[in-house]
Amino acid sequence: MEGLGVLDLRMMNNALLSKWLWKWVSNPSSLWARCLRERYGGGRVATILPTISSKMTFIAKGWFGFGREFKRGLWWKLGRGDRIRFWKDRWCGDTPLWSKYPLLFHLAEEKEALAGEVWQGGERNGEWRVNFRRISNELQVQECADLLWVLEGRMISDETADEVTWEAVPSLGYKVEGGYAWWSRDKPVDQEMAACTPRIWKIKMPSKIKIFLWLALQNRLLTKMYRAKWRPTDPMNCELCQAKPETTEHLLLRCPWATRLWRELGRATGARLDFQALAELRVGISTSTGSTALALPAQLQLLLLPAGLWALWRTRNWILFRGHRLYFENIWDTTLHLLQEWGKHLVGLRNVYLSGGGGEIRYER
């Protein structure tokens, strides 16, 4: 569409909504912002938007419902620290501190604390002092040391107000043209999904697996880190390895248990399954021709990735909700069982089995 000079209406809508929210955040003392705050409420700082409720008009719901996405483009310059939330606003690096240090964020006593409240002492001789409920393991101690290192050299200035800028053009503030370009930057992900979504729905596998795969490729699985956007869990470590924060990418691709599964499955089929990021996985699914070193049916080859991903996710849920113990054999057996069931009922094979000691995946027609 844009090649014909027609703008993407969804991106343009995002850019126009952002203009109103920029006025709310950048000038909270304006008459317009004060009227809305009086009518709908809001937090003690501008980045805490009113809670969506049934009392809001349709337009107000559109403004404030878009707030979570809008705040991704804001960046704050530290001054007095009375407008910046220490954990949740972007002021110290490219991402909020809660996203960089999820384990520490969960242990923090004041998750809505302002930067000025965390700073203790005067402008020249003060220090950052973050209060935690407990620090109980080596990983948390390491994250705490990393946090203090990141904060080193940053200090409160009593004479300077906090300043908010728009990431795309920090010197000019928010402009609709720049906002449109900024929101359009996420389109490569949409294009990758547009390319692999038809392939997902055409693969012969149960509908719930298609939906699971579609959510996983968009990083929308309800992992601990995804749910932490609304309600932090305890703890947020990966349920399989217990070593890293549980994200979709880590759980399904980078976790040691996942990498072992993909290594063994690749060895058994000759297929390349060592993806390191969801972007690679999306491209792999959209461009896959189902080729392996073994003469497996094309439909069975296309089931390798969904079977492995679903086995990892189901094993994770069994451990979390049923208290099962973790064994690699369970993950492997679940993957092979899925291939057997899908191969028999959906592809028309008599049997799918693992031949030899460490062997190869074979099938019978």
PyMOL commands that set and color helices and strands:
alter all, ss='L'
color gray80, all
select helices_A, chain A and resi 2-4+9-26+31-40+58-65+67-73+97-100+102-107+115-118+138-151+176-202+207-217+224-227+248-254+256-269+278-287+298-302+304-322+328-347
alter helices_A, ss='H'
color red, helices_A
select strands_A, chain A and resi 74-77+119-120+127-128+163-166+351-355+360-364
alter strands_A, ss='S'
color yellow, strands_A
deselect
rebuild
show_as cartoon
